[in-house]
Amino acid sequence: MPDYLLYSDFNCPFCYALHERLHELQLIERCEWRGVQHAPHLPRPMKAWQGSLGAELRQEVALVQRLAPGLPIALPSGKPNTGPAIALAASQLQRGREAGMQMVRALYRAFWVNGQDLSNPLVLDEFGITDGSDLDQVMEEWNTAWHETGQAGVPVIVSPQRDLLVGCVPAEQVRRFFA
């Protein structure tokens, strides 16, 4: 049973990098993944980012490439509204943790490696169909608990002692947090 809570959003490159780092360190099994939208205002379908938004996205990806050398990541054209993808992941997690966590990883990669629009129903149909049962309640509970951490951004990991690990931090810092 996972004893740490991981608050994360599919459109955050730092969340993707930390998620992959947790896999590499074999610590992901100790985490209960909870998807939250740190930017719920993003449009459906995803729009291409230009100007200062495009520059910000390029800067984020470049920083992640420095923080996680070797991580497969490509510069997407923009960032999608992740509500539908989080609902899909929540649905799969309700059916079973292992399959749910495989879907979470696949959704991260669909966006950060393949540039797919995670707000597009046709893209999400490739992963499966949500059944809709209690997802709004689950997602609201995740969102409320995330806000109660006092953090406005993601990723955030909450330990059983309520200590926080915020951001995509070096592997050694992650190991110490889980020790």
Rosetta blueprint (number, residue, H / E / L):
1 M L
2 P L
3 D L
4 Y E
5 L E
6 L E
7 Y E
8 S E
9 D L
10 F L
11 N L
12 C L
13 P H
14 F H
15 C H
16 Y H
17 A H
18 L H
19 H H
20 E H
21 R H
22 L H
23 H H
24 E H
25 L L
26 Q L
27 L L
28 I H
29 E H
30 R H
31 C E
32 E E
33 W E
34 R E
35 G E
36 V L
37 Q L
38 H L
39 A L
40 P L
41 H L
42 L L
43 P L
44 R L
45 P L
46 M L
47 K L
48 A L
49 W L
50 Q L
51 G H
52 S H
53 L H
54 G H
55 A H
56 E H
57 L H
58 R H
59 Q H
60 E H
61 V H
62 A H
63 L H
64 V H
65 Q H
66 R H
67 L H
68 A L
69 P L
70 G L
71 L L
72 P L
73 I L
74 A L
75 L L
76 P L
77 S L
78 G L
79 K L
80 P L
81 N L
82 T L
83 G H
84 P H
85 A H
86 I H
87 A H
88 L H
89 A H
90 A H
91 S H
92 Q H
93 L H
94 Q H
95 R H
96 G L
97 R H
98 E H
99 A H
100 G H
101 M H
102 Q H
103 M H
104 V H
105 R H
106 A H
107 L H
108 Y H
109 R H
110 A H
111 F H
112 W H
113 V L
114 N L
115 G L
116 Q L
117 D L
118 L L
119 S L
120 N L
121 P H
122 L H
123 V H
124 L H
125 D H
126 E L
127 F L
128 G L
129 I L
130 T L
131 D L
132 G L
133 S L
134 D L
135 L H
136 D H
137 Q H
138 V H
139 M H
140 E H
141 E H
142 W H
143 N H
144 T H
145 A H
146 W H
147 H H
148 E H
149 T L
150 G L
151 Q L
152 A L
153 G L
154 V L
155 P L
156 V E
157 I E
158 V E
159 S L
160 P L
161 Q L
162 R L
163 D L
164 L E
165 L E
166 V E
167 G L
168 C L
169 V L
170 P L
171 A H
172 E H
173 Q H
174 V H
175 R H
176 R H
177 F H
178 F H
179 A L
